[in-house]
Amino acid sequence: MALHKFRTDAAVAANEPRAAQAGSPAYWICLALLLATVALAARIAIFW
């Protein structure tokens, strides 16, 4: 029973940082780079 509680607590703790990272600067930088890549790919496709 203690092992099950440990796994549950660990799973909850593992999910908390993901929610906190959504507001981090690295998240927004990666999102901006992804959008810039998509925009560049679209421009290349138009001129292809």
Secondary structure, DSSP 8 states (H G I E B T S, - for coil): -HHHHHHHHHHHHHHHHHHHHTTSHHHHHHHHHHHHHHHHHHHHHHH-
